[in-house]
Amino acid sequence: MAIQHFSPALPVPAVSAAYPMAKPGYGKRSAPDQQPRTPHDFALLPARERYIAGFVDHLPDGAAMSVKQLTRQLPLYGQQAISTSLNALSVAGHLRRVRCPVGTGDETRWAFRTFWSRTARDNTWWTTYLATETAARTAAPAAVPQQRTAPEPTSPAPEAPTPATAPAAPAAPTASSAPTAPTVGAVGAAETAGSAGAAGMARSAGTAGMAGTAQKALPAAFSPASRYSPAYLALAELGRKDTRLTLSAHDCTTLEPQAAEWLARGVTTDYLITALTAGLPTHVDCPPRFIRHRLTDKIPPHQPTPHTPPDTNTPPPTRHLLVECTDCGRPGPPQALPDGLCRPCRTTHPTNHHPPADPTQIAAVKAHMANLRDLLKAP
């Protein structure tokens, strides 16, 4: 038995359980403060727009909203018809397409969203809502929740034995199990072996303890990095780089203030060693005097102060949404795209659509015109 539908629009198709979802950061987003769903939603829209609006309204948040995807799910209409219907829904105040920058630094990318409202909104409401931070947070992709790890099982603490369960005292040995008395020779051999073993173990433990103490005290006593400055160590390294610049300990101590002035100007120890060993003559008669001359003549200028990194406690800049033209995708601020259409698209698609006339009024007009024709035919 066929069921009669009183509405001229086609019934809303059921949303497939396998409807494709958009990637994280894309897809449909529902606007807040919508009226409850009723059978008379979108009653003022034409039949095709009412059909598509009912289907989009039942889609979950995050569903793909591209024209091609909607065409695959709605085989009654082609891509051009669905694109035109989306433009009409945008003009009616049910739909806005936006883009929002997400990420930080060089990883910034654009996330495209389609805000949907079952309740028709005017341009003022859409402009106010899209300018708030709530819309920006809604358009941003949600963070992936961290996977919780199962807590490690804790072993119960051993219970102290109660007096009732206390271990019983060992039984006295019987005559059959009593050990036999050792002989005098066996006792003497055992005492001799025990004394020798104890003495050897004590001697080994004492030697190991002295060696461990010496190893622990050696790094603290003979560590040159803890006793000498970087300038002193750089001067002592010159003899290893080139034997012509071998310095004594007294020479390193004397030249240490001049080398420290180089390091105070922002250069490194590698730079200091390279500057003192570059372009040496064939024979150096007095290495201390030669190095003192180079430390004085080749002293570098003061290095510029490194750039101070920005304060990490400053809040990130507020990112505003850009509304896209529903027809051509041209971005712009919400106030520059009323009805979700740019100026060229508004010219191409006029927004002054009149609602369909009442069928009873059409029949009354036809009857009135037929009556006029009959009057003109009368003699």
Order of alpha helices (4+ residues) and beta strands (2+ residues): beta-alpha-alpha-alpha-beta-beta-alpha-alpha-alpha-alpha-alpha-alpha-alpha-alpha-beta-beta-alpha-alpha
